[in-house]
Amino acid sequence: MLSTTRKDTLLDALLPAARAISNSGIDSGTHSGIDSGTHSGIDSGTHSGTHSGTHSGTHSGTDPAKARLLRLAAQLVLVVAGSMLLAASAQFKLLIPPSPVPVTGQTLVVLMIGLAYGPRLGAMTVLAYILAGLRGLPVFAGGTSGWAVMAGPSGGYIVGFLAAVFVMGLLAERGMGRSMLSTALAMLAGNLVIYLFGYAWLASLIGPGKAFVFGVQPFLWEDAMKLVVAACLMPVAWRAVKAMTGTSFSDRGQFQ
């Protein structure tokens, strides 16, 4: 049996060791907990941030590409549809003697395409139509085709279509074509462009005086009627294009 004095001496010796072990356990647990929490937080944050960034980057990279692809597809559809409509309108051919230039529905279609499509897409559509005719497809007035048509009395008017559709598109980008009045004014400007090219070419073939009598005067009444028709139809046409492509007059230039 140990005496009381020796017990106290033994306890005094053991207490510092117990305190050291206790402190060691606390420090170990604390450091372990801190390290574990820190590493876990870093790993979790890193993994979460990496996954989130990758996921977000993938979506942000895919969505614009998909939107661009859909937009290009819509443009292609509009070009094909517009050139086919031009070809169809050319088949409604009416000759008013003694004019060698036939009356067709092309002028109305060309000018409406310019207002609805904008300058670049409209020009692409008319150019596709002209190239199709030059390649031998029967898309010109009366089902004709080839370079002979371009070199004939109608050649200047066909080239004028390309210039007019671009001018109409520029006017559309500046806000014209939204109302009946602005549509009529824009159509008048487009007609003047077509007349300018058509008259200049026809004058080189038959002379200035005859070119006016045969190539301008017979079409004045017809084009006046087209202005009225276009003023009524144009707001509907550009709403249809907007619904298909998601663009409007204000961003039509970006759409091109």
Summary of the structure (lengths in Angstrom):
residues: 256
radius of gyration: 39.2
end to end distance: 105.0
largest distance: 145.5
contacts: 781
relative contact order: 0.10
helix: 83%
strand: 1%
